[in-house]
Amino acid sequence: MTTITIKINEKSKKGKAFLEFARAFFANEKDVIVAESKDEKVEVEETSYNPEFVKMVLEADKRGNYTTLDPTDIWGSLELK
């Protein structure tokens, strides 16, 4: 997750407009959270993936031990080796 800090002058027209846009655009979203102050604690959901599965996928990626499929021709991209 990446955190971006933006200082906004809430008294200016642009600052007010930006805050209203951000609040409206990201309302009820879990992917982007608008925190009102830098001291505010933001709870982040843990991933629902099994940690062992994630480890297995990352290790296979390092080894290059995987097959890339063409979504337009799945059966054709499965070559027998």
Biopython code that builds the backbone (N, CA, C, O; Angstrom):
import numpy as np
from Bio.PDB.StructureBuilder import StructureBuilder

atoms = [
    (1, "MET", "N", (0.842, -1.169, 0.000)),
    (1, "MET", "CA", (0.000, 0.000, 0.000)),
    (1, "MET", "C", (0.883, 1.227, 0.000)),
    (1, "MET", "O", (1.916, 1.249, 0.670)),
    (2, "THR", "N", (0.495, 2.243, -0.739)),
    (2, "THR", "CA", (1.221, 3.495, -0.825)),
    (2, "THR", "C", (0.437, 4.579, -0.110)),
    (2, "THR", "O", (-0.785, 4.656, -0.243)),
    (3, "THR", "N", (1.129, 5.415, 0.644)),
    (3, "THR", "CA", (0.494, 6.535, 1.322)),
    (3, "THR", "C", (0.952, 7.818, 0.659)),
    (3, "THR", "O", (2.149, 8.029, 0.462)),
    (4, "ILE", "N", (0.001, 8.677, 0.313)),
    (4, "ILE", "CA", (0.305, 9.973, -0.278)),
    (4, "ILE", "C", (-0.233, 11.037, 0.668)),
    (4, "ILE", "O", (-1.397, 10.996, 1.066)),
    (5, "THR", "N", (0.621, 11.987, 1.023)),
    (5, "THR", "CA", (0.205, 13.082, 1.891)),
    (5, "THR", "C", (0.069, 14.336, 1.052)),
    (5, "THR", "O", (1.002, 14.715, 0.343)),
    (6, "ILE", "N", (-1.075, 14.979, 1.125)),
    (6, "ILE", "CA", (-1.331, 16.208, 0.376)),
    (6, "ILE", "C", (-1.751, 17.275, 1.375)),
    (6, "ILE", "O", (-2.683, 17.071, 2.153)),
    (7, "LYS", "N", (-1.062, 18.417, 1.355)),
    (7, "LYS", "CA", (-1.457, 19.535, 2.211)),
    (7, "LYS", "C", (-2.422, 20.399, 1.420)),
    (7, "LYS", "O", (-2.109, 20.843, 0.315)),
    (8, "ILE", "N", (-3.599, 20.636, 1.990)),
    (8, "ILE", "CA", (-4.645, 21.385, 1.299)),
    (8, "ILE", "C", (-5.072, 22.563, 2.164)),
    (8, "ILE", "O", (-5.339, 22.404, 3.355)),
    (9, "ASN", "N", (-5.135, 23.734, 1.564)),
    (9, "ASN", "CA", (-5.660, 24.905, 2.259)),
    (9, "ASN", "C", (-7.183, 24.809, 2.181)),
    (9, "ASN", "O", (-7.777, 25.093, 1.141)),
    (10, "GLU", "N", (-7.801, 24.413, 3.272)),
    (10, "GLU", "CA", (-9.246, 24.204, 3.299)),
    (10, "GLU", "C", (-10.038, 25.494, 3.161)),
    (10, "GLU", "O", (-11.251, 25.460, 2.954)),
    (11, "LYS", "N", (-9.360, 26.632, 3.274)),
    (11, "LYS", "CA", (-10.047, 27.914, 3.176)),
    (11, "LYS", "C", (-10.112, 28.433, 1.737)),
    (11, "LYS", "O", (-10.898, 29.333, 1.440)),
    (12, "SER", "N", (-9.290, 27.871, 0.843)),
    (12, "SER", "CA", (-9.295, 28.327, -0.550)),
    (12, "SER", "C", (-10.381, 27.599, -1.337)),
    (12, "SER", "O", (-10.844, 26.530, -0.941)),
    (13, "LYS", "N", (-10.779, 28.201, -2.462)),
    (13, "LYS", "CA", (-11.804, 27.577, -3.311)),
    (13, "LYS", "C", (-11.318, 26.236, -3.852)),
    (13, "LYS", "O", (-12.052, 25.248, -3.829)),
    (14, "LYS", "N", (-10.088, 26.205, -4.336)),
    (14, "LYS", "CA", (-9.536, 24.967, -4.902)),
    (14, "LYS", "C", (-9.405, 23.888, -3.831)),
    (14, "LYS", "O", (-9.692, 22.718, -4.086)),
    (15, "GLY", "N", (-8.974, 24.278, -2.634)),
    (15, "GLY", "CA", (-8.835, 23.320, -1.545)),
    (15, "GLY", "C", (-10.168, 22.713, -1.163)),
    (15, "GLY", "O", (-10.278, 21.500, -0.983)),
    (16, "LYS", "N", (-11.199, 23.571, -1.037)),
    (16, "LYS", "CA", (-12.541, 23.083, -0.721)),
    (16, "LYS", "C", (-13.055, 22.154, -1.812)),
    (16, "LYS", "O", (-13.616, 21.094, -1.532)),
    (17, "ALA", "N", (-12.856, 22.567, -3.062)),
    (17, "ALA", "CA", (-13.340, 21.764, -4.193)),
    (17, "ALA", "C", (-12.643, 20.405, -4.233)),
    (17, "ALA", "O", (-13.282, 19.378, -4.463)),
    (18, "PHE", "N", (-11.320, 20.407, -4.008)),
    (18, "PHE", "CA", (-10.581, 19.144, -4.045)),
    (18, "PHE", "C", (-11.043, 18.207, -2.945)),
    (18, "PHE", "O", (-11.240, 17.016, -3.184)),
    (19, "LEU", "N", (-11.217, 18.736, -1.739)),
    (19, "LEU", "CA", (-11.677, 17.902, -0.625)),
    (19, "LEU", "C", (-13.065, 17.330, -0.891)),
    (19, "LEU", "O", (-13.306, 16.152, -0.625)),
    (20, "GLU", "N", (-13.959, 18.125, -1.399)),
    (20, "GLU", "CA", (-15.307, 17.636, -1.706)),
    (20, "GLU", "C", (-15.259, 16.568, -2.788)),
    (20, "GLU", "O", (-15.961, 15.560, -2.706)),
    (21, "PHE", "N", (-14.424, 16.791, -3.809)),
    (21, "PHE", "CA", (-14.265, 15.790, -4.866)),
    (21, "PHE", "C", (-13.742, 14.479, -4.286)),
    (21, "PHE", "O", (-14.289, 13.411, -4.561)),
    (22, "ALA", "N", (-12.681, 14.563, -3.481)),
    (22, "ALA", "CA", (-12.067, 13.351, -2.927)),
    (22, "ALA", "C", (-13.054, 12.604, -2.041)),
    (22, "ALA", "O", (-13.169, 11.381, -2.128)),
    (23, "ARG", "N", (-13.764, 13.335, -1.190)),
    (23, "ARG", "CA", (-14.736, 12.681, -0.310)),
    (23, "ARG", "C", (-15.848, 12.022, -1.105)),
    (23, "ARG", "O", (-16.263, 10.908, -0.784)),
    (24, "ALA", "N", (-16.339, 12.697, -2.142)),
    (24, "ALA", "CA", (-17.436, 12.142, -2.945)),
    (24, "ALA", "C", (-16.954, 10.967, -3.796)),
    (24, "ALA", "O", (-17.641, 9.951, -3.905)),
    (25, "PHE", "N", (-15.781, 11.109, -4.394)),
    (25, "PHE", "CA", (-15.279, 10.089, -5.317)),
    (25, "PHE", "C", (-14.897, 8.802, -4.592)),
    (25, "PHE", "O", (-15.110, 7.708, -5.114)),
    (26, "PHE", "N", (-14.333, 8.929, -3.389)),
    (26, "PHE", "CA", (-13.849, 7.758, -2.671)),
    (26, "PHE", "C", (-14.765, 7.325, -1.538)),
    (26, "PHE", "O", (-14.371, 6.496, -0.718)),
    (27, "ALA", "N", (-15.956, 7.857, -1.473)),
    (27, "ALA", "CA", (-16.895, 7.474, -0.413)),
    (27, "ALA", "C", (-17.242, 5.997, -0.535)),
    (27, "ALA", "O", (-17.499, 5.502, -1.632)),
    (28, "ASN", "N", (-17.249, 5.306, 0.579)),
    (28, "ASN", "CA", (-17.609, 3.884, 0.659)),
    (28, "ASN", "C", (-16.684, 2.981, -0.144)),
    (28, "ASN", "O", (-17.092, 1.889, -0.540)),
    (29, "GLU", "N", (-15.460, 3.403, -0.392)),
    (29, "GLU", "CA", (-14.480, 2.581, -1.108)),
    (29, "GLU", "C", (-13.492, 2.009, -0.100)),
    (29, "GLU", "O", (-13.126, 2.679, 0.866)),
    (30, "LYS", "N", (-13.067, 0.784, -0.322)),
    (30, "LYS", "CA", (-12.068, 0.168, 0.544)),
    (30, "LYS", "C", (-10.669, 0.275, -0.046)),
    (30, "LYS", "O", (-9.680, 0.123, 0.670)),
    (31, "ASP", "N", (-10.579, 0.538, -1.357)),
    (31, "ASP", "CA", (-9.283, 0.604, -2.009)),
    (31, "ASP", "C", (-8.542, 1.900, -1.704)),
    (31, "ASP", "O", (-7.316, 1.903, -1.600)),
    (32, "VAL", "N", (-9.283, 3.008, -1.560)),
    (32, "VAL", "CA", (-8.687, 4.310, -1.276)),
    (32, "VAL", "C", (-9.363, 4.877, -0.042)),
    (32, "VAL", "O", (-10.590, 4.925, 0.039)),
    (33, "ILE", "N", (-8.555, 5.307, 0.921)),
    (33, "ILE", "CA", (-9.079, 5.841, 2.171)),
    (33, "ILE", "C", (-8.615, 7.284, 2.312)),
    (33, "ILE", "O", (-7.422, 7.563, 2.196)),
    (34, "VAL", "N", (-9.534, 8.197, 2.558)),
    (34, "VAL", "CA", (-9.194, 9.601, 2.773)),
    (34, "VAL", "C", (-9.142, 9.827, 4.282)),
    (34, "VAL", "O", (-10.167, 9.783, 4.962)),
    (35, "ALA", "N", (-7.941, 10.069, 4.793)),
    (35, "ALA", "CA", (-7.760, 10.359, 6.213)),
    (35, "ALA", "C", (-7.733, 11.869, 6.378)),
    (35, "ALA", "O", (-7.096, 12.565, 5.586)),
    (36, "GLU", "N", (-8.406, 12.380, 7.381)),
    (36, "GLU", "CA", (-8.531, 13.829, 7.550)),
    (36, "GLU", "C", (-7.283, 14.491, 8.114)),
    (36, "GLU", "O", (-7.054, 15.673, 7.856)),
    (37, "SER", "N", (-6.473, 13.767, 8.874)),
    (37, "SER", "CA", (-5.250, 14.349, 9.410)),
    (37, "SER", "C", (-4.157, 13.297, 9.396)),
    (37, "SER", "O", (-4.433, 12.099, 9.331)),
    (38, "LYS", "N", (-2.900, 13.760, 9.457)),
    (38, "LYS", "CA", (-1.802, 12.798, 9.397)),
    (38, "LYS", "C", (-1.705, 11.960, 10.661)),
    (38, "LYS", "O", (-1.062, 10.911, 10.661)),
    (39, "ASP", "N", (-2.338, 12.414, 11.741)),
    (39, "ASP", "CA", (-2.311, 11.666, 12.989)),
    (39, "ASP", "C", (-3.402, 10.606, 13.051)),
    (39, "ASP", "O", (-3.388, 9.743, 13.929)),
    (40, "GLU", "N", (-4.343, 10.672, 12.121)),
    (40, "GLU", "CA", (-5.470, 9.742, 12.129)),
    (40, "GLU", "C", (-4.996, 8.341, 11.762)),
    (40, "GLU", "O", (-4.288, 8.158, 10.772)),
    (41, "LYS", "N", (-5.381, 7.377, 12.545)),
    (41, "LYS", "CA", (-5.024, 5.986, 12.276)),
    (41, "LYS", "C", (-5.956, 5.441, 11.198)),
    (41, "LYS", "O", (-7.171, 5.623, 11.276)),
    (42, "VAL", "N", (-5.399, 4.783, 10.210)),
    (42, "VAL", "CA", (-6.171, 4.199, 9.121)),
    (42, "VAL", "C", (-6.006, 2.695, 9.192)),
    (42, "VAL", "O", (-4.889, 2.182, 9.133)),
    (43, "GLU", "N", (-7.121, 1.985, 9.317)),
    (43, "GLU", "CA", (-7.079, 0.528, 9.390)),
    (43, "GLU", "C", (-7.054, -0.040, 7.980)),
    (43, "GLU", "O", (-7.852, 0.348, 7.127)),
    (44, "VAL", "N", (-6.145, -0.948, 7.749)),
    (44, "VAL", "CA", (-6.008, -1.571, 6.442)),
    (44, "VAL", "C", (-6.364, -3.041, 6.582)),
    (44, "VAL", "O", (-5.884, -3.728, 7.483)),
    (45, "GLU", "N", (-7.209, -3.509, 5.683)),
    (45, "GLU", "CA", (-7.595, -4.923, 5.711)),
    (45, "GLU", "C", (-6.427, -5.782, 5.264)),
    (45, "GLU", "O", (-5.699, -5.431, 4.335)),
    (46, "GLU", "N", (-6.261, -6.879, 5.919)),
    (46, "GLU", "CA", (-5.240, -7.824, 5.508)),
    (46, "GLU", "C", (-5.721, -8.546, 4.240)),
    (46, "GLU", "O", (-6.920, -8.634, 3.976)),
    (47, "THR", "N", (-4.780, -9.048, 3.484)),
    (47, "THR", "CA", (-5.132, -9.762, 2.263)),
    (47, "THR", "C", (-5.872, -11.055, 2.600)),
    (47, "THR", "O", (-5.640, -11.669, 3.641)),
    (48, "SER", "N", (-6.748, -11.445, 1.713)),
    (48, "SER", "CA", (-7.505, -12.673, 1.943)),
    (48, "SER", "C", (-6.782, -13.895, 1.368)),
    (48, "SER", "O", (-7.267, -15.020, 1.484)),
    (49, "TYR", "N", (-5.620, -13.666, 0.747)),
    (49, "TYR", "CA", (-4.863, -14.776, 0.185)),
    (49, "TYR", "C", (-4.124, -15.531, 1.283)),
    (49, "TYR", "O", (-3.638, -14.943, 2.249)),
    (50, "ASN", "N", (-4.052, -16.821, 1.111)),
    (50, "ASN", "CA", (-3.316, -17.673, 2.035)),
    (50, "ASN", "C", (-1.823, -17.338, 1.908)),
    (50, "ASN", "O", (-1.297, -17.341, 0.795)),
    (51, "PRO", "N", (-1.128, -17.050, 3.012)),
    (51, "PRO", "CA", (0.292, -16.686, 2.940)),
    (51, "PRO", "C", (1.160, -17.770, 2.289)),
    (51, "PRO", "O", (2.140, -17.447, 1.617)),
    (52, "GLU", "N", (0.820, -19.029, 2.475)),
    (52, "GLU", "CA", (1.583, -20.108, 1.846)),
    (52, "GLU", "C", (1.425, -20.071, 0.330)),
    (52, "GLU", "O", (2.384, -20.315, -0.403)),
    (53, "PHE", "N", (0.209, -19.764, -0.144)),
    (53, "PHE", "CA", (-0.043, -19.662, -1.578)),
    (53, "PHE", "C", (0.748, -18.489, -2.170)),
    (53, "PHE", "O", (1.348, -18.615, -3.238)),
    (54, "VAL", "N", (0.744, -17.357, -1.475)),
    (54, "VAL", "CA", (1.486, -16.187, -1.943)),
    (54, "VAL", "C", (2.973, -16.510, -2.034)),
    (54, "VAL", "O", (3.627, -16.154, -3.013)),
    (55, "LYS", "N", (3.506, -17.182, -1.022)),
    (55, "LYS", "CA", (4.917, -17.564, -1.016)),
    (55, "LYS", "C", (5.230, -18.483, -2.197)),
    (55, "LYS", "O", (6.255, -18.317, -2.858)),
    (56, "MET", "N", (4.349, -19.454, -2.463)),
    (56, "MET", "CA", (4.552, -20.380, -3.566)),
    (56, "MET", "C", (4.562, -19.638, -4.911)),
    (56, "MET", "O", (5.395, -19.926, -5.770)),
    (57, "VAL", "N", (3.650, -18.696, -5.091)),
    (57, "VAL", "CA", (3.574, -17.949, -6.347)),
    (57, "VAL", "C", (4.813, -17.080, -6.533)),
    (57, "VAL", "O", (5.370, -17.023, -7.630)),
    (58, "LEU", "N", (5.248, -16.407, -5.476)),
    (58, "LEU", "CA", (6.427, -15.552, -5.576)),
    (58, "LEU", "C", (7.689, -16.359, -5.856)),
    (58, "LEU", "O", (8.544, -15.912, -6.620)),
    (59, "GLU", "N", (7.823, -17.539, -5.255)),
    (59, "GLU", "CA", (8.984, -18.396, -5.519)),
    (59, "GLU", "C", (8.972, -18.904, -6.953)),
    (59, "GLU", "O", (10.018, -18.961, -7.601)),
    (60, "ALA", "N", (7.790, -19.275, -7.456)),
    (60, "ALA", "CA", (7.691, -19.736, -8.850)),
    (60, "ALA", "C", (8.044, -18.602, -9.800)),
    (60, "ALA", "O", (8.650, -18.842, -10.845)),
    (61, "ASP", "N", (7.682, -17.383, -9.462)),
    (61, "ASP", "CA", (7.998, -16.231, -10.302)),
    (61, "ASP", "C", (9.503, -16.002, -10.348)),
    (61, "ASP", "O", (10.047, -15.681, -11.405)),
    (62, "LYS", "N", (10.177, -16.161, -9.220)),
    (62, "LYS", "CA", (11.635, -15.991, -9.183)),
    (62, "LYS", "C", (12.326, -17.036, -10.057)),
    (62, "LYS", "O", (13.290, -16.731, -10.759)),
    (63, "ARG", "N", (11.820, -18.278, -10.005)),
    (63, "ARG", "CA", (12.420, -19.370, -10.785)),
    (63, "ARG", "C", (12.063, -19.288, -12.258)),
    (63, "ARG", "O", (12.750, -19.868, -13.098)),
    (64, "GLY", "N", (10.994, -18.571, -12.576)),
    (64, "GLY", "CA", (10.521, -18.545, -13.958)),
    (64, "GLY", "C", (9.781, -19.826, -14.297)),
    (64, "GLY", "O", (9.644, -20.180, -15.468)),
    (65, "ASN", "N", (9.303, -20.521, -13.273)),
    (65, "ASN", "CA", (8.664, -21.811, -13.417)),
    (65, "ASN", "C", (7.149, -21.650, -13.597)),
    (65, "ASN", "O", (6.363, -22.050, -12.737)),
    (66, "TYR", "N", (6.761, -21.065, -14.716)),
    (66, "TYR", "CA", (5.333, -20.867, -14.976)),
    (66, "TYR", "C", (5.092, -20.779, -16.479)),
    (66, "TYR", "O", (6.033, -20.612, -17.255)),
    (67, "THR", "N", (3.857, -20.889, -16.876)),
    (67, "THR", "CA", (3.474, -20.802, -18.283)),
    (67, "THR", "C", (2.585, -19.585, -18.471)),
    (67, "THR", "O", (1.623, -19.385, -17.730)),
    (68, "THR", "N", (2.911, -18.777, -19.466)),
    (68, "THR", "CA", (2.098, -17.605, -19.770)),
    (68, "THR", "C", (1.062, -18.004, -20.807)),
    (68, "THR", "O", (1.397, -18.568, -21.848)),
    (69, "LEU", "N", (-0.195, -17.707, -20.518)),
    (69, "LEU", "CA", (-1.281, -18.064, -21.422)),
    (69, "LEU", "C", (-1.770, -16.849, -22.186)),
    (69, "LEU", "O", (-1.824, -15.740, -21.654)),
    (70, "ASP", "N", (-2.127, -17.077, -23.448)),
    (70, "ASP", "CA", (-2.748, -16.040, -24.258)),
    (70, "ASP", "C", (-4.249, -16.145, -24.036)),
    (70, "ASP", "O", (-4.838, -17.163, -24.398)),
    (71, "PRO", "N", (-4.896, -15.130, -23.454)),
    (71, "PRO", "CA", (-6.316, -15.233, -23.140)),
    (71, "PRO", "C", (-7.212, -15.385, -24.370)),
    (71, "PRO", "O", (-8.352, -15.835, -24.253)),
    (72, "THR", "N", (-6.707, -15.016, -25.542)),
    (72, "THR", "CA", (-7.513, -15.176, -26.757)),
    (72, "THR", "C", (-7.385, -16.570, -27.353)),
    (72, "THR", "O", (-8.213, -16.974, -28.170)),
    (73, "ASP", "N", (-6.328, -17.328, -26.940)),
    (73, "ASP", "CA", (-6.117, -18.685, -27.451)),
    (73, "ASP", "C", (-5.491, -19.537, -26.348)),
    (73, "ASP", "O", (-4.320, -19.909, -26.425)),
    (74, "ILE", "N", (-6.278, -19.837, -25.334)),
    (74, "ILE", "CA", (-5.754, -20.574, -24.169)),
    (74, "ILE", "C", (-5.245, -21.947, -24.572)),
    (74, "ILE", "O", (-4.128, -22.315, -24.210)),
    (75, "TRP", "N", (-6.041, -22.717, -25.317)),
    (75, "TRP", "CA", (-5.617, -24.072, -25.680)),
    (75, "TRP", "C", (-4.400, -24.047, -26.599)),
    (75, "TRP", "O", (-3.532, -24.914, -26.502)),
    (76, "GLY", "N", (-4.332, -23.079, -27.472)),
    (76, "GLY", "CA", (-3.170, -22.981, -28.361)),
    (76, "GLY", "C", (-1.898, -22.592, -27.644)),
    (76, "GLY", "O", (-0.805, -22.946, -28.086)),
    (77, "SER", "N", (-2.022, -21.866, -26.540)),
    (77, "SER", "CA", (-0.826, -21.442, -25.819)),
    (77, "SER", "C", (-0.334, -22.513, -24.847)),
    (77, "SER", "O", (0.722, -22.345, -24.237)),
    (78, "LEU", "N", (-1.078, -23.608, -24.692)),
    (78, "LEU", "CA", (-0.635, -24.714, -23.841)),
    (78, "LEU", "C", (0.104, -25.728, -24.698)),
    (78, "LEU", "O", (-0.481, -26.704, -25.168)),
    (79, "GLU", "N", (1.367, -25.493, -24.893)),
    (79, "GLU", "CA", (2.192, -26.391, -25.698)),
    (79, "GLU", "C", (2.673, -27.551, -24.833)),
    (79, "GLU", "O", (3.072, -27.357, -23.685)),
    (80, "LEU", "N", (2.634, -28.724, -25.377)),
    (80, "LEU", "CA", (3.175, -29.893, -24.658)),
    (80, "LEU", "C", (4.685, -29.881, -24.811)),
    (80, "LEU", "O", (5.213, -29.720, -25.911)),
    (81, "LYS", "N", (5.355, -30.051, -23.713)),
    (81, "LYS", "CA", (6.835, -30.029, -23.757)),
    (81, "LYS", "C", (7.386, -31.366, -23.435)),
    (81, "LYS", "O", (8.604, -31.545, -23.422)),
]
sb = StructureBuilder()
sb.init_structure("model")
sb.init_model(0)
sb.init_chain("A")
sb.init_seg("    ")
for serial, (resi, resn, name, xyz) in enumerate(atoms, 1):
    if name == "N":
        sb.init_residue(resn, " ", resi, " ")
    sb.init_atom(name, np.array(xyz, "f"), 0.0, 1.0, " ", f" {name:<3s}", serial, name[0])
structure = sb.get_structure()
